[in-house]
Amino acid sequence: MEKYQEYIKLQSEIDNLEAKKDLLRADISKELPDEGYKDENINIFWTLKKKWEYSPKVKGLETELKATKKDEEEKGVATSEEVKQLTIKIK
């Protein structure tokens, strides 16, 4: 039981730190110059990432594929494997 309580405490601390980190990241992104920032401990810079937008044809194929997968699952054509995994939900 002690391990469980320690886990809950650590997760709470991690959640708080992640929230603080997210706020700092948002502030940094507002203030960061185009050339970025670099020192001996950190290198922060802008990168470009492609964001794809697909045609209605491809979107339709994706929808059709999703429906076909669900149909195969329901009819038993698709196979599945149950894998044991650890799930921890903190209330």
N, C-alpha and C positions, 0 to 999 in steps of 0.2 A: 504493500500500500504506500509506503514511503516513496518508492520510485515513481508511482503514479502522481502523487502530489508534486514531486519535484518536476516531473514532466509538464504538468499543468502550469507551474510557476514559470518554467523556462519558456513555454510556448507563449505565455502572456507577455513576457519580456521581449521575446522575438517579435511578436505582433506590434508592440509599442515601438520598437526600434524600426521595424519596416515602415510603419506609418510616418515616423519622423524622417526616415530616409526618402520616402516618396515626396514629402513636402519640400525637403531640401533639393531633390532632383528637379521639381517643378520650378523652384526659385532659381536654380542654376540655369535651367533652360531658358528662362526669361532674360537672364543677365549675360549669358555666355557670348562673348564676341565671336565673329565668324572664324577667326583664327584659333579659337579654342583657348585652353589653359593647360600649362604643363609646368611641373616642378619635379623635384627628386622623388616625390611620393605618388604623384598622380598625373595622368594624362587624360584630359577631357576634350573631346573634339566632336564635331558634327560629321555624320556620315549620311549618305543618301541610300535609300532602300526603295526598290521597285515595289509599287503597290499595283497589282494587276486587277483590272476590271474586265470581266469576260462578257462575250456576246450572249444574247438571249439563247442562241443555239447551245452553247456550252452549259449555261445555267439550266436549260431544259434537260440536257443529258445528265447533269449532276442530280437533278430531281428524280429522273427516271432510274438512275443507278441506285439512289437511296431507297426508292420504292421496291426495286427488284431485290435488293439485299434483304429488306424487311420481309418480303414475300418468301424468299428462300429460307429465312430463319423460321418463319411460321410453318412452312411446309416440311421442314426437316431436311431440306436439301443442303443447306449450309451446316457446317459442323462447328461445334464450340468445345472449349476445354475450360473446366473450372480450375482456377489457380488460387491457391490460398494466399491472402495478403493481409497485412496488418492494417487495420483502420482504427484511428483514434479520433473521437469526437469529444471536444471539451465543451461543456455546457456553461 
